Amino acid sequence: MKYDYVFKLNCVELYKNGRWHETPEGIGQKNFRKRITTWVKIADLHGIDALKHPTTCTEYTVEERYALVARVLAGESQKKCYNKC
């Protein structure tokens, strides 16, 4: 299920005020709350605009892709490599 930016923003604000947004129909409460905490972490790390859906795909040069693959092969997790981009 995809959520729009305004919905995510509302969920994050409620969470920071000590409340939870009502769980939508068709998703478990535990999974939905975990998703909200993930949105909060993303907003804290990268700013609230990071919750918006990307409008374009990121284009990487061959050298940048090679460097990312080399970091993963060296043992760094894909998630950490992505966050540092």
N, C-alpha and C positions, 0 to 999 in steps of 0.2 A: 504494500500500500504506500503510495506517495503522498506527501503532505506539502502544502504550499508554504511559502516563506512566512506569511502572516500567522498561520497556524503554529508553525515552529516557534516564532517569536513570542506568541502568546503563551505557549507551553513553558518556554524558558523563563519568562517573566514570572509566571505563577510559581514555578519551582523555586526561583530565587526569593520569593515572598513566603516560602514555606508551605505552599499548597501544590496539589497535583491537578492537572487538567483531567476532566472526565475521560475515561477510556472509551475510545470509539468501538462501535460494534464490529465484531469480526476479528478482533485481536485480543490476546490475553493481557491482563493487567500487568503481569510481571514483564512481559516483552515490551509493552508500550512504555512503562516507566524506565526501563533500561535504555530505550531509544531516546527518551527525554534527557536522561543524564548524559548520554552521548552528545546530544545537541548542545547541552550546557558546556561540556568540555570543549567542543569545537568552537563555540562562541567565545569562550574565555581565551583559548589559544590563538585563534585567527581573527577574532572580531565577529560581530553579529552578522555582517554581510556574507560570511562564509556559509551561512545556512541557506543562502539563495541557490537555486539550481543554476549550474553553469550554462551560459548561453553559447559558448563555443568550446571545442575540445582544445586542449593544450598541445601545441606543436613543439616537439623536441627535435633538435638536430641529431645527427648520427653520433656525434661526440658525446652529447648529453645522455643519450640512451645507453651508449657503451659505458659511461661512467656510472650510471644507475645500476646496470647489470653487474658491473664489477663489484660495486658495494654489496649487492645482495649475495654474490658468490663468495665474498669475503666474510659473510656471516651476519651482516646487518639485515634486520627484517625489512620486508617490503614496505610495511607501514611507516617505519622510521624514515626510510629513504624518501617516501612520498611526502611526509610532513616537512622535510627539510628542503623540498624543491621551492 
